[in-house]
Structures are given as C-alpha cells and as structure tokens.
C-alpha cells in the first residue's frame, strides 16, 4: 500500500495553564489589528471568561459575536459573517466548543465565496471536540434539519491555544461527552480500511490517555488532567483529513444526522452510538477493534479483545454520567426512519466503505435498539 499524507493543520499550537495570555502575541504574529471574537451565549453571559479574552485583545478587539447556535444553523453563520464584514475584521478569535469553531469556519468559507480573503483564525477550545484540527465544518439547514458537511483547506484555523483554565466553567456532561467524541475520532481513524501508521500510533495514544485522564478530569480543578485530555483530543483527530483515502466510517455520520435532526450535542451522540457502531462493524473491523480494545485495557487473544471492544467502551462511558439512550436525549421515535435515511445519504455522498450494509433499514433497526 502507498500512503499519501499532506500537511494541513494549525501552524502553531500553544498549550499549558495560562496559555491564553499569549493570545495578543499570536495576533501580532498574524499581523492582525482588528479581531472579531466568536463565542457562545453561555460563555458570554454566565462566565467572566469572555470579558477576560476581550481585555487581552484590548485595542485589537473589533467586536464579539456570541450567538453561535448548536449544530451551526445557517442563520447564525449569516449573522456572524455580516458582523465580521461590518467590523472590517482581519482575524477571528474563536472561543468555545464545536459550534463556535464550525461557525467561524463557515464565516471564512462564506467570505471566500463572496470574493474575499480567508480570515486567519485563532481557536481556543473549551471542550474536547477537536474540530479546530480539521478543515471540515458542518452547517445545519434549519428548514430540513439536515446537517451538510463542507470541506475546504482554507477553513483550517492557523493557531490553536489550549488553556485548561478556560475549560473550568464547561458543564461536566459536556466535557465528558466531548471526551467520548474524541474517543470516537480515534476509533474512526483506526478502523478505516486504509489507515495511516502515524495516525494509528496517535489514535492509540489518544485512547490510552482518555482512559487514564478523562474520569479524573471531571473535577474542574484537575487542570493537568484536563490538559492531558486536550492533548488526547488533538491526537485523536491529528491528520485524519490529511491522508488520502481516510474518512469517517459510521459513528460520526450517525452523529451528524442524529444531532442535527434532534438537536442532540455531538458528544452525546457519540456516547449513544459508538458501542453499537462497533458491534455493527465487528465482522469487517475486527483487527482494528482488537487494537482499540487493548488500548482500553483488555487482554486476551486478538479475537477475544475484538469481541469485547464494544462492551469495554460501554463500561468506560458508563463511568462518565452522560446520556446513553436516544429517548433520554430527546429524540422522537416516530422520526427514526427519516434520520436513518439521512445517515445513509451521508454515507453514500462520502462513498463510505460500509454503505452497502448500512442501509436505511439496518440503520433504523440500530436506532430503534438505541431508543
């Protein structure tokens, strides 16, 4: 097999307790004098952290957009784009979880499509979703409740700042569930038919680190454990989109459509669907599931570990106090066939390797079992 890897990703990653204080210097290095801050309503209204970031920005602060919506509705992207244009912003500072991250990427894409330049982004995540390490973004059509995925290397953030102090107000369920989403990234990278040796090494390390540090990081004061989880999230998604013939096999496409249709956070969708996706794909992915299971601490023959992988994930997620059923998360049972068709359509669109068995009927049966 010929492996083909291209370097796409942040130019710099600044990480450590107090790293946010380096934001000004990073903007100076980008030549930015007018940075628009993109964040979420909760951070802006229920914490003092947005004010702290605005103070660090100082005279560079061109405004704050704090209306990012979950699953990135088109209307919020349009509003953020208009604000960036009106403010004559020359950079975006992104502060929050996956929704602000994808909102900023879509602002960049909309400005490019309108004939403008790609604004550089500095992203400071408060969850473990790790979208800051990709040039992909999802945006939801509010009329159809279908999330569309966009790919463009010009959407890639230039700088990432990991500061565990910024994660202290993150709700416990959100922190834990996005940690499972990072686990999901690692699984998707390992069981892809044409995985890359470098990515495999990092994905195994991500699983091991999450197993060790995610439960302890439930304590917001455990900053070193939280920083270790942030690095694990980075490992989980490192280079996944940089390698030809690598993609998302099943659990993430399921999460994309479940989340957008029923307004369920993507970390929660991973908590619900990942073990079932493992069972569904066991026959085709047994060698990879043996690797995943060993990273989770299982022992035995490869066959035994592969068979036990889904149960090991179940046990791990059960320790985290996160939703495990669609009914608990707010899904509507009568809409399961519609969501199953949307998942199958995404698999078909991206030429996923299991679209032949992940039919709408098979997916509906899986979702029924997860109800």
C-alpha positions in Angstrom: 0.0 0.0 0.0 1.2 3.5 -0.8 0.4 6.0 2.0 -0.1 9.6 0.9 0.0 12.3 3.7 -0.2 16.1 3.2 0.5 18.6 6.0 -2.7 20.6 6.7 -3.3 21.8 10.2 -2.6 24.6 12.6 0.7 26.4 12.1 1.1 26.7 15.9 -0.4 25.1 19.0 0.2 26.9 22.3 -0.7 24.7 25.3 -0.5 25.0 29.0 -2.1 26.5 32.1 -2.3 30.3 31.4 -1.6 29.9 27.7 -4.4 32.3 26.9 -2.2 35.2 27.9 -0.2 34.6 24.7 -3.2 35.5 22.5 -2.1 39.0 21.8 1.3 37.9 20.7 -0.2 35.4 18.3 -2.4 38.0 16.8 0.6 40.3 16.4 2.4 37.5 14.6 -0.5 37.2 12.2 -0.4 40.9 11.6 -3.9 41.4 13.0 -5.2 44.7 14.4 -9.0 44.0 14.3 -10.0 40.6 15.6 -13.7 39.6 15.9 -14.3 37.3 18.9 -16.7 34.4 18.1 -18.2 32.6 21.1 -21.4 31.2 22.6 -24.1 32.8 24.6 -23.4 30.7 27.7 -19.8 31.7 27.9 -20.7 35.3 27.2 -23.5 35.6 29.8 -22.7 33.1 32.5 -18.9 33.4 32.9 -16.3 36.2 33.1 -14.1 34.5 30.6 -15.3 36.4 27.5 -14.6 39.6 29.3 -11.1 38.3 30.1 -10.4 37.5 26.5 -11.8 40.9 25.4 -9.4 42.5 27.9 -6.4 40.6 26.4 -7.5 41.7 22.9 -7.5 45.3 24.1 -7.4 47.7 21.1 -7.4 44.8 18.7 -11.0 43.9 19.8 -13.3 44.6 16.8 -16.4 43.1 18.4 -17.9 40.0 19.9 -20.4 37.6 18.2 -21.9 35.5 21.0 -24.9 34.0 19.2 -23.4 30.7 17.9 -26.1 28.1 17.8 -25.8 24.4 18.4 -25.2 22.4 15.2 -24.4 25.7 13.5 -27.7 26.9 12.0 -27.3 28.8 8.7 -29.0 31.9 10.2 -26.2 32.2 12.9 -23.5 31.9 10.3 -25.1 34.6 8.2 -25.3 36.9 11.2 -21.7 36.2 12.2 -20.5 36.8 8.6 -22.3 40.2 8.5 -20.7 41.2 11.8 -17.3 40.3 10.6 -17.8 42.3 7.4 -19.3 45.3 9.3 -16.4 45.3 11.7 -13.8 45.1 9.0 -12.2 42.2 10.9 -8.9 41.0 9.8 -8.8 37.9 12.0 -11.2 35.7 14.0 -10.6 34.6 17.6 -12.8 31.6 18.3 -13.6 30.8 21.9 -15.8 27.8 22.9 -16.8 24.4 21.8 -17.6 22.8 18.4 -20.4 25.3 17.5 -18.2 28.4 17.6 -15.4 26.5 15.9 -17.6 25.5 13.0 -19.4 28.8 12.9 -16.1 30.6 12.4 -15.0 28.2 9.6 -18.3 28.8 7.8 -17.8 32.5 8.1 -14.5 32.1 6.4 -16.0 30.0 3.7 -18.8 32.4 3.1 -16.4 35.3 2.8 -14.3 33.3 0.3 -17.4 32.5 -1.7 -18.2 36.2 -1.8 -14.8 37.0 -3.2 -13.0 37.9 0.0 -9.8 36.6 1.5 -9.7 33.8 4.1 -9.5 35.4 7.6 -6.9 33.8 9.8 -8.4 32.1 12.9 -7.0 31.5 16.4 -9.1 28.9 18.2 -9.3 28.5 21.9 -11.4 25.4 22.6 -13.4 24.7 25.9 -14.4 21.2 25.0 -12.7 18.1 23.6 -14.4 18.0 20.2 -11.1 18.9 18.4 -12.7 20.5 15.4 -10.0 23.1 15.5 -7.7 20.5 13.9 -9.7 20.0 10.7 -10.7 21.9 7.6 -14.2 20.5 7.8 -17.3 22.2 9.2 -20.9 21.3 9.5 -23.8 23.7 9.0 -27.5 22.8 9.5 -30.3 23.6 7.1 -32.9 24.9 9.5 -35.8 24.0 7.2 -34.8 20.4 6.6 -32.9 19.8 9.9 -30.1 18.1 7.8 -26.5 18.9 8.6 -24.3 19.4 5.5 -20.6 18.9 5.8 -18.2 21.3 4.0 -14.5 20.7 3.2 -12.0 23.4 2.3 -8.4 23.7 3.5 -8.8 27.5 3.7 -11.1 27.0 6.7 -8.3 25.5 8.8 -7.5 27.6 11.9 -4.0 28.9 11.9 -3.3 28.8 15.6 -4.8 26.7 18.5 -4.4 27.7 22.1 -5.1 25.0 24.8 -5.6 26.5 28.2 -7.3 24.2 30.7 -8.2 27.2 32.8 -10.7 28.2 30.1 -12.5 24.9 30.5 -13.3 25.3 34.1 -16.9 26.5 33.5 -17.6 23.8 30.9 -20.5 21.7 32.2 -19.4 18.3 33.4 -21.7 16.4 30.9 -20.4 18.5 28.0 -16.7 18.0 29.0 -17.2 14.2 29.5 -19.3 13.7 26.4 -16.9 15.5 24.1 -14.2 13.4 25.6 -16.1 10.4 24.2 -16.3 12.2 20.9 -12.5 12.3 20.9 -12.5 8.6 21.6 -14.9 8.3 18.7 -12.4 10.2 16.4 -9.7 7.7 17.4 -11.9 4.7 16.7 -12.9 6.1 13.3 -9.2 6.6 12.4 -8.2 3.2 13.5 -10.9 1.1 11.7 -10.7 3.0 8.4 -9.7 0.4 5.7 -6.6 2.5 4.6 -5.5 3.9 7.9 -2.0 5.5 8.2 0.7 4.2 10.6 1.4 7.7 12.0 -2.3 8.2 12.7 -2.7 4.8 14.2 0.0 5.5 16.7 -1.5 8.8 17.8 -5.1 7.3 17.9 -3.9 4.5 20.3 -2.2 7.1 22.4 -5.4 9.2 22.5 -7.5 6.2 23.7 -4.9 5.4 26.4 -4.7 9.0 27.6 -8.5 9.4 27.6 -8.9 6.2 29.6 -6.4 7.5 32.2 -7.3 11.1 32.4 -11.0 11.7 31.3 -12.6 10.4 34.5 -10.2 12.3 36.7 -10.8 15.5 34.7 -14.4 15.6 35.8 -13.1 17.7 38.6 -12.7 21.2 37.0 -9.7 21.9 39.3 -7.8 18.9 37.9 -6.1 21.2 35.3 -3.2 18.8 34.5 -5.7 16.0 33.7 -7.7 18.4 31.6 -4.6 19.5 29.7 -3.8 15.8 29.1 -7.3 15.3 27.7 -6.9 18.3 25.4 -3.7 16.8 24.1 -5.5 13.5 23.7 -8.3 15.2 21.7 -5.6 16.6 19.4 -4.0 13.2 19.0 -7.5 11.7 18.2 -8.0 13.8 15.2 -4.5 14.6 14.1 -4.1 14.4 10.4 -7.2 12.4 9.9 -8.2 14.6 6.9 -4.6 15.0 5.7 -4.3 11.4 4.4 -5.8 10.3 1.1 -8.5 7.6 1.3 -9.2 8.3 5.0 -12.6 9.3 6.3 -15.3 8.8 8.8 -16.8 5.3 8.7 -20.1 5.1 10.6 -20.3 6.5 14.1 -19.6 10.1 13.1 -22.1 10.2 10.1 -24.7 8.8 12.5 -23.9 11.5 15.0 -24.0 14.3 12.3 -27.6 13.5 11.4 -28.9 12.4 14.8 -27.5 15.6 16.3 -28.8 18.0 13.6 -32.3 16.4 13.4 -33.0 16.1 17.1 -30.7 18.9 18.4 -28.6 16.5 20.4 -25.0 17.5 21.1 -22.4 15.6 19.1 -20.6 14.4 22.2 -23.8 12.9 23.4 -24.4 11.2 20.1 -21.0 9.5 20.4 -21.9 8.3 23.9 -25.1 6.7 22.5 -24.0 5.3 19.2 -20.3 4.3 19.4 -20.6 0.9 21.0 -23.4 -0.1 18.7 -21.4 1.0 15.7 -18.6 -1.2 16.9 -20.9 -4.2 17.1 -22.4 -3.4 13.7 -18.9 -3.3 12.1 -17.2 -6.1 14.1 -17.0 -8.6 11.2 -15.3 -6.0 9.0 -13.1 -4.3 11.5 -12.1 -7.0 14.0 -8.3 -6.3 13.7 -8.8 -2.6 14.4 -11.2 -3.4 17.3 -8.5 -5.6 18.8 -6.2 -2.6 18.8 -8.8 -0.4 20.3 -9.7 -2.9 22.9 -6.1 -3.3 24.0 -5.8 0.5 24.3 -8.8 0.3 26.6 -7.0 -2.2 28.8 -8.4 -5.5 27.5 -6.3 -8.7 27.5 -6.6 -12.0 25.6 -6.3 -13.1 22.1 -7.0 -10.6 19.3 -10.3 -12.3 18.6 -11.4 -12.1 22.2 -10.3 -8.5 22.6 -12.1 -7.5 19.3 -15.3 -9.1 20.5 -15.0 -7.4 23.9 -14.3 -3.9 22.4 -17.8 -2.6 22.3 -18.5 -3.8 25.9 -15.3 -2.1 27.0 -16.4 1.2 25.5 -19.8 0.8 27.1 -18.2 0.3 30.5 -16.0 3.3 30.1 -18.8 5.6 29.0 -21.0 4.3 31.9 -18.4 5.8 34.3 -18.9 9.3 33.0 -22.6 10.2 33.8 -23.6 11.1 30.3 -26.8 10.2 28.3 -26.8 6.7 26.8 -30.2 6.4 25.1 -31.9 8.4 22.3 -35.1 8.7 24.4 -33.2 10.3 27.2 -31.5 12.8 24.8 -34.8 14.0 23.4 -35.2 12.1 20.1 -38.6 11.4 18.6 -39.1 7.7 17.9 -41.5 8.2 15.0 -38.8 10.2 13.2 -36.2 7.3 13.3 -36.8 6.3 9.6 -36.2 9.8 8.4 -33.0 10.1 10.3 -31.9 6.6 9.1 -32.3 7.8 5.5 -30.3 11.0 6.2 -27.4 8.9 7.6 -27.5 6.6 4.6 -27.5 9.6 2.3 -24.4 11.0 4.0 -22.6 7.6 3.8 -23.4 7.5 0.1 -22.3 11.1 -0.5 -18.9 10.4 1.0 -18.5 7.0 -0.5 -18.2 5.4 2.9 -17.0 1.7 2.8 -20.0 0.3 4.6 -22.8 2.0 2.8 -23.7 -1.4 1.3 -24.7 -2.8 4.7 -25.6 0.4 6.4 -28.9 0.7 4.6 -31.8 2.9 5.9 -33.5 -0.3 7.1 -30.4 -1.5 9.0 -29.7 1.9 10.4 -33.3 2.2 11.6 -33.1 -1.1 13.4 -29.9 0.2 15.1 -31.6 3.4 16.1 -34.6 1.5 17.5 -32.3 -0.6 19.6 -30.7 2.6 20.9 -34.1 4.2 21.7 
